[in-house]
């Protein structure tokens, strides 16, 4: 059984290809062949910061949820202040 390792540049140009027999241990490899993982890259994007226009709706939704939770907690605290509850064990 033969295996291979390929190195690519950022522009997906092949830099180097190494072929080896899995029974032979190659000391020039960074790790033994059984330690390699095969990954599939489905999408590649440049890292960037989102603009305010792109996240405005998400921010407004989060703020609305926080305000509702604050008002609900205030209402529950007010109800607890008016009520007397005794629990029996």
C-alpha positions in Angstrom: 0.0 0.0 0.0 1.4 3.4 -1.0 0.6 6.8 0.5 1.5 10.3 -0.5 1.7 13.7 1.1 1.2 16.9 -0.9 2.2 20.5 0.1 0.4 23.4 -1.6 0.9 27.2 -1.6 -1.8 29.7 -0.6 -2.8 29.8 -4.3 -3.3 26.0 -4.4 -0.2 25.4 -6.4 1.6 22.1 -5.7 4.9 22.7 -3.9 6.0 19.2 -3.0 4.8 15.6 -3.2 6.2 12.7 -1.1 5.3 9.1 -1.8 6.1 6.4 0.6 5.4 2.7 1.4 3.4 2.4 4.6 5.7 -0.5 5.7 8.8 1.7 5.5 9.3 4.3 8.1 10.5 7.6 6.6 12.4 9.7 9.2 12.0 12.9 7.1 8.3 12.9 7.7 7.0 15.1 10.6 5.0 12.2 12.0 4.4 8.5 11.2 1.9 7.9 8.3 -0.7 6.5 10.7 -0.9 9.9 12.4 -2.1 11.9 9.3 -5.6 13.0 8.8 -7.4 13.7 5.6 -9.5 16.8 5.5 -11.8 18.2 2.8 -11.9 22.0 2.5 -15.4 23.0 1.2 -15.1 26.7 1.5 -12.3 29.2 1.9 -12.8 32.8 3.0 -10.6 35.6 4.1 -11.0 36.5 7.8 -12.6 39.9 8.3 -14.6 42.0 10.7 -18.3 42.3 9.9 -19.7 45.8 9.4 -22.3 47.4 11.6 -24.9 47.1 8.8 -24.3 43.4 8.6 -24.8 42.7 12.3 -27.4 45.4 13.1 -30.4 43.0 13.0 -28.6 40.5 15.3 -27.7 43.2 17.8 -31.2 44.6 17.9 -32.6 41.1 18.5 -30.2 40.4 21.3 -30.9 43.8 22.9 -34.7 43.1 22.7 -34.3 39.7 24.3 -32.2 41.3 27.1 -34.8 44.0 27.7 -37.7 41.5 27.8 -35.7 39.4 30.4 -35.0 42.5 32.5 -38.7 43.5 32.5 -39.9 39.9 33.2 -37.5 39.7 36.2 -38.6 43.1 37.5 -42.3 41.9 37.2 -41.6 38.6 39.0 -39.7 40.4 41.8 -42.6 42.8 42.2 -45.0 39.9 42.4 -42.8 38.2 45.0 -42.7 41.4 47.1 -46.5 41.4 47.2 -47.0 37.7 48.0 -46.5 35.7 51.1 -45.5 32.1 50.5 -45.0 29.5 53.1 -43.7 26.0 52.3 -44.1 23.0 54.5 -41.7 20.1 54.6 
